[in-house]
Amino acid sequence: MDKYPLKKYPVVGACCLNCGLCPRYYTEGPSRCPGCCGPDFEQKHPSCGFITCCVKQKSLETCAECGDWRECERVARLLDSAEHQDSFISHRPVATNFAFIEKNGIEEFVRRENKKQEFLRYLLANYDEGRSKSFYCTSCQLVPLDRLREAVAGAETGIAEGTGIKEKARTIRAAISNLADTLKIDLGLRK
């Protein structure tokens, strides 16, 4: 069995997904995902071609750091899939993530994404009534962070002291949905 950690940044998938914005990363209990190559990752995801090639064979953090990624069939399938469908975690930002990492490096990508993860943790701690985790995760992935913060701050001014968590969540979700509509960002998962 491989020694962990295999990667310095398990919150960034070898495939360039932001694992730290996935609902399963914030799940309590045995179904919690530890991030890409995190502890016990192989028990939850026993086979991943991205990890085998990128991490184990080439000792890279992400495929975007590989000089051959543009010719890689596996990456091409991922990028094509991101254009047409979603799964549990949104794949739509993958192409943008590849380009950002290639241009700016993994450390800058991690810094940028950590800010999104920090805001996601704020939303989950203050406005998750038990049904909004996936919505907040998707929002933090797809909506520009500065605009997302503005929308939430604006909505917070309208929440009266003593308001219940369900109403708070409804108010915050409505503000985010309105912003996404204005920006023409679809927060719904595609099948």
C-alpha positions in Angstrom: 0.0 0.0 0.0 1.2 3.5 -0.8 2.4 5.8 1.9 0.3 9.0 2.5 0.3 11.7 1.8 1.1 11.2 -1.9 0.3 14.8 -2.7 1.1 18.1 -0.9 -2.3 19.5 -1.7 -5.1 16.8 -1.3 -7.7 19.6 -1.6 -6.8 19.8 -5.3 -7.6 16.8 -7.4 -5.0 15.4 -9.8 -7.7 16.1 -12.4 -7.8 19.8 -11.2 -11.1 19.6 -9.4 -11.2 21.6 -6.2 -11.9 18.8 -3.7 -12.2 21.4 -0.9 -15.5 22.6 -2.6 -17.1 19.2 -2.7 -20.0 18.3 -0.4 -18.4 15.0 0.4 -15.3 16.8 1.7 -17.6 18.3 4.4 -19.5 15.1 5.2 -19.3 13.7 8.7 -18.8 10.0 9.0 -17.4 7.2 6.9 -18.6 8.6 3.5 -16.4 11.7 4.0 -13.8 12.1 1.2 -10.3 13.1 2.4 -9.5 14.9 -0.8 -7.3 13.6 -3.6 -4.8 11.1 -2.2 -5.7 12.0 1.4 -5.7 9.4 4.1 -7.8 6.4 3.2 -8.5 7.8 -0.3 -7.9 4.5 -2.0 -10.6 2.8 0.2 -13.1 5.3 -1.1 -11.8 5.7 -4.7 -9.9 2.4 -5.4 -8.9 3.2 -9.0 -8.2 6.6 -10.4 -6.3 6.9 -13.7 -5.4 10.5 -13.1 -3.7 9.6 -9.8 -1.9 6.6 -11.3 -0.5 8.7 -14.2 -0.1 12.1 -12.7 0.8 11.5 -9.1 2.2 8.0 -8.9 4.1 7.8 -12.2 5.0 11.5 -12.8 5.1 12.8 -9.1 3.0 15.8 -10.0 0.1 17.4 -8.0 -2.2 17.9 -11.0 -2.4 17.0 -14.6 -2.1 20.7 -15.5 1.6 20.6 -14.5 2.2 17.9 -17.1 3.6 19.1 -20.4 1.5 16.4 -22.2 -1.9 17.2 -20.8 -3.2 18.7 -24.0 -2.6 15.5 -25.9 -3.9 13.2 -23.1 -7.1 11.3 -23.9 -8.1 11.0 -20.3 -7.9 14.8 -19.8 -9.8 15.3 -23.1 -12.6 13.0 -21.9 -12.7 14.9 -18.6 -12.9 18.3 -20.3 -15.5 17.1 -22.8 -17.6 15.7 -19.9 -17.3 19.0 -18.0 -18.9 20.7 -21.0 -21.9 18.4 -21.1 -22.6 16.9 -17.7 -22.0 17.2 -14.0 -21.8 14.6 -11.3 -21.9 14.9 -7.5 -19.3 17.8 -7.7 -19.5 20.3 -10.5 -16.9 19.7 -13.2 -17.6 23.0 -15.0 -14.6 24.8 -13.6 -12.1 22.1 -14.7 -10.9 23.8 -17.9 -10.5 27.1 -16.1 -8.6 25.3 -13.3 -6.2 23.7 -15.9 -5.5 27.0 -17.5 -5.0 28.8 -14.2 -2.6 26.2 -12.8 -0.7 26.0 -16.1 -0.2 29.8 -16.1 0.1 30.6 -12.4 1.3 27.4 -10.7 -0.3 25.1 -8.1 0.6 27.3 -5.1 -1.2 30.3 -6.5 -4.2 28.1 -7.4 -4.3 26.7 -3.8 -4.2 30.2 -2.4 -7.1 31.3 -4.5 -9.1 28.2 -3.8 -8.4 28.4 -0.1 -10.3 31.7 0.0 -13.3 30.0 -1.6 -13.1 27.1 0.9 -12.9 29.6 3.8 -16.1 31.3 2.5 -17.8 28.0 2.0 -17.0 27.0 5.6 -18.6 30.4 6.7 -21.8 29.6 4.7 -22.0 26.1 6.1 -21.4 27.2 9.7 -24.0 30.0 9.5 -26.6 29.2 6.9 -26.8 25.4 6.3 -30.1 24.2 7.6 -29.1 20.6 6.6 -30.2 20.9 3.0 -28.0 23.6 1.5 -24.5 22.1 1.5 -24.4 21.1 -2.2 -25.9 24.4 -3.2 -23.2 26.4 -1.3 -20.4 24.1 -2.6 -21.6 24.7 -6.2 -22.0 28.4 -5.7 -18.5 28.8 -4.3 -17.1 26.9 -7.3 -19.0 28.8 -10.0 -19.8 32.3 -8.8 -16.9 34.8 -8.6 -15.9 35.0 -4.9 -16.0 38.8 -4.6 -19.6 38.9 -6.0 -20.7 36.0 -3.9 -19.4 37.8 -0.7 -21.2 41.0 -1.7 -24.5 39.1 -2.3 -24.3 37.3 1.0 -23.3 40.5 2.9 -26.3 42.3 1.3 -28.7 39.5 2.3 -27.3 39.4 5.8 -28.4 43.0 6.4 -32.0 41.9 5.9 -31.9 39.0 8.4 -33.4 40.1 11.7 -31.9 38.9 15.0 -33.5 35.7 16.2 -34.4 34.6 12.7 -34.5 30.8 12.4 -31.9 28.8 10.4 -34.4 27.8 7.8 -35.4 31.4 7.0 -31.7 32.5 7.1 -30.8 29.7 4.6 -33.8 30.7 2.4 -32.7 34.3 2.4 -29.0 33.6 1.6 -29.9 31.0 -1.1 -32.3 33.5 -2.7 -29.6 36.2 -2.8 -27.1 33.7 -4.3 -29.6 32.5 -6.8 -30.5 36.0 -7.9 -26.8 36.9 -8.4 -26.2 33.7 -10.4 -29.2 34.5 -12.6 -27.9 38.0 -13.1 -24.5 36.6 -14.1 -26.1 33.9 -16.2 -24.5 31.1 -14.1 -26.5 27.9 -13.9 -26.2 26.5 -10.4 -28.2 23.4 -11.2 -26.3 20.1 -11.9 -26.5 18.7 -15.4 -27.1 15.0 -15.8 
